[in-house]
Amino acid sequence: MTSLIVLPDIHDQSEHLKRIAKPLHDADVVLLGGDMTNGSINHLLRLLAILEEYNEHIYAVGGNMDTPQIMTHLAREGMNLERRHVMLDGVAILGLGGALPFTGAYVFSEEQLAQHLADAEASAPPDVPKILLAHQPPYGTVCDKIAGLGHVGSHAVRAWIERVQPLVCFCGHIHEAQGMDTIGKTVIVNPAPIWQSSSYAYLEIENGEVRVLAIRAVEAGA
């Protein structure tokens, strides 16, 4: 059994990681779902220094507020998951960074997102279960909905999920759209920023299957 914690949209609020010191220590892997910073490499280094006190097994994708410099640093450290995969307990974890054009410079068109997903998929064995870690949510679920604006997710991400049917898609980006939904057999999860929602996503996988999947509240004294 392999356990994972998923944290999107930390946005320089890395001190909040100390609130889940024990869950971070107990997890096998930590996934960072983009917008780790508001663009500062020094703030990324601070985040990683705090996180690595509890867990050194980290993979990440970038968000619209991150930068190519940040992703280059993560690549040097073996943490950058964008457009590739890692195998964990019989499951391929694929990474998709960036977002549709929005605030910040790390943004891509629908066509570019589709190509990045194709690259990640091509890197993985075709016959294994998959999980997608994406900053940009797919279109048309509770995880991409903004009050007064409606759904703002990616059609390219949704089309890929509809075709591939990964076990889970973890996403972020839309802070107010915390929740879990489905696209076919795929569970879509946006835990929202820990500093805003006091929660994080938790997953247990074993031999290619999901055993536990939840948005967990931060416990007092955790």
C-alpha positions in Angstrom: 0.0 0.0 0.0 1.2 3.5 -0.9 -0.2 6.6 0.6 -0.2 10.1 -1.0 -1.0 13.6 0.2 -2.0 16.1 -2.5 -1.6 19.9 -2.0 -2.5 22.4 -4.7 -2.2 26.2 -4.5 0.1 26.8 -1.6 0.8 30.3 -2.9 3.8 31.0 -0.6 1.8 30.0 2.4 4.2 27.2 3.3 4.0 27.7 7.0 0.6 26.0 6.9 2.4 22.7 6.0 3.5 22.5 9.7 -0.2 22.0 10.5 -0.1 18.6 8.9 3.4 17.5 10.1 2.3 14.0 11.1 0.2 13.2 8.0 3.1 14.5 5.8 5.6 12.3 7.8 3.3 9.2 7.6 2.6 9.6 3.8 4.8 7.8 1.3 4.6 10.6 -1.3 3.6 14.2 -1.5 2.1 15.7 -4.7 2.2 19.5 -5.2 -0.6 20.5 -7.6 0.8 23.8 -8.9 0.9 27.4 -7.7 3.4 26.5 -5.1 4.5 30.1 -5.2 3.5 33.5 -6.5 6.6 33.4 -8.8 9.5 33.5 -6.4 12.2 30.8 -6.6 13.3 31.7 -3.0 9.8 31.1 -1.8 9.9 27.7 -3.5 13.1 26.9 -1.7 11.5 27.9 1.6 8.5 25.6 0.9 10.7 22.6 0.0 12.9 23.2 3.1 9.8 23.0 5.3 8.3 20.1 3.4 11.5 18.0 3.4 11.6 18.2 7.2 8.7 15.7 7.1 8.9 14.0 3.7 11.5 14.0 0.9 9.4 12.0 -1.6 7.9 14.9 -3.6 6.6 15.4 -7.1 5.1 18.6 -8.5 3.5 20.3 -11.5 3.5 24.0 -12.0 0.6 26.4 -11.8 -0.1 29.7 -13.6 1.8 31.6 -10.9 4.9 29.4 -11.0 7.7 30.0 -13.5 9.9 28.1 -15.9 12.8 28.8 -13.5 10.9 27.1 -10.7 10.1 24.1 -12.9 13.7 23.8 -14.0 14.8 23.7 -10.3 12.3 21.0 -9.6 13.5 19.0 -12.6 17.1 19.2 -11.3 15.8 17.8 -8.0 13.9 15.0 -9.8 10.6 16.4 -8.6 9.1 17.8 -11.8 6.3 15.5 -13.0 5.1 17.6 -16.0 4.6 15.7 -19.3 5.9 12.5 -17.8 5.0 9.8 -15.2 6.2 7.9 -12.2 5.1 4.4 -11.2 3.7 3.9 -7.7 2.3 0.6 -6.5 1.1 -0.4 -10.0 -0.3 3.0 -10.9 1.2 5.6 -13.4 1.0 9.1 -11.9 1.0 11.6 -14.8 1.6 15.3 -14.5 0.1 18.3 -16.3 1.3 21.8 -15.4 0.1 25.3 -16.1 -3.3 26.6 -16.8 -5.4 28.2 -19.5 -4.5 31.9 -20.0 -5.1 33.7 -16.7 -3.1 35.7 -14.1 0.5 34.7 -14.2 2.8 33.7 -17.1 2.8 29.9 -16.9 -0.2 29.4 -19.1 -1.0 27.4 -22.2 -3.7 27.1 -24.9 -6.1 24.2 -25.0 -4.1 22.7 -27.9 -0.9 22.9 -25.8 -2.5 21.3 -22.8 -3.7 18.5 -25.1 -0.2 18.0 -26.4 1.3 18.0 -22.9 -1.2 15.3 -21.8 -0.3 13.3 -24.9 3.4 13.5 -23.9 2.7 12.4 -20.4 0.5 9.5 -21.6 3.1 8.4 -24.2 5.7 8.2 -21.4 3.7 5.6 -19.4 3.0 2.0 -20.1 -0.4 1.8 -22.0 -1.8 -1.1 -19.9 -1.5 0.2 -16.4 -4.1 2.3 -14.3 -3.4 6.0 -14.3 -3.8 9.0 -12.0 -3.5 12.6 -13.3 -2.0 15.4 -11.3 -3.1 18.6 -13.0 -3.2 22.3 -11.9 -5.9 23.1 -14.4 -9.2 21.3 -13.7 -11.3 19.7 -16.4 -14.4 21.5 -17.7 -17.8 20.9 -16.3 -17.6 19.6 -12.7 -17.9 21.1 -9.2 -14.1 21.4 -9.2 -14.0 24.2 -11.9 -17.1 26.3 -11.1 -16.9 30.0 -10.1 -19.9 31.7 -8.7 -21.3 34.1 -11.3 -19.0 32.8 -14.1 -19.9 29.1 -14.2 -17.4 26.4 -15.4 -13.9 27.6 -16.3 -12.1 24.4 -16.7 -10.3 22.9 -19.7 -12.1 21.1 -22.5 -8.8 19.4 -23.5 -8.3 18.0 -20.0 -11.9 16.8 -19.9 -11.6 15.1 -23.3 -8.4 13.3 -22.2 -10.1 12.1 -19.1 -13.2 10.9 -21.0 -11.0 8.9 -23.3 -8.4 7.5 -20.9 -10.5 7.2 -17.8 -7.8 7.5 -15.2 -8.7 6.4 -11.7 -8.4 9.9 -10.3 -7.7 13.4 -11.5 -6.3 15.7 -8.8 -6.6 19.4 -9.7 -6.6 22.9 -8.1 -6.4 26.4 -9.5 -10.0 27.3 -8.7 -9.7 28.0 -4.9 -13.5 28.2 -4.2 -14.3 25.0 -6.1 -13.4 22.5 -3.4 -15.1 19.1 -3.9 -15.2 15.7 -5.6 -17.1 14.8 -8.7 -16.9 12.2 -11.5 -16.3 12.1 -15.3 -17.3 8.6 -16.3 -15.4 6.3 -13.9 -12.8 9.0 -13.0 -13.0 10.8 -9.7 -12.1 14.5 -9.9 -10.7 16.0 -6.7 -10.0 19.6 -5.9 -9.1 19.9 -2.2 -8.6 23.7 -2.4 -5.6 25.5 -0.7 -4.8 24.2 2.7 -4.4 27.8 4.0 -8.0 28.6 2.9 -9.8 25.3 3.3 -7.9 23.7 6.2 -7.9 20.5 4.2 -5.9 18.3 1.8 -6.4 15.4 -0.5 -5.5 11.9 0.7 -5.1 8.7 -1.4 -4.1 5.1 -0.7 -3.4 2.8 -3.7 -2.4 -0.8 -3.7 -1.6 -3.1 -6.6 -3.1 -0.7 -9.1 -6.3 0.0 -7.2 -7.6 2.9 -5.1 -8.2 1.9 -1.5 -8.9 5.2 0.1 -9.7 8.6 -1.5 -10.8 11.6 0.6 -10.5 15.3 1.2 -9.3 15.4 4.9 -9.7 18.2 7.3 -6.6 19.4 9.1 -6.8 18.1 12.7 -5.9 20.3 15.6 -2.4 19.4 16.7 -1.8 17.2 13.6 
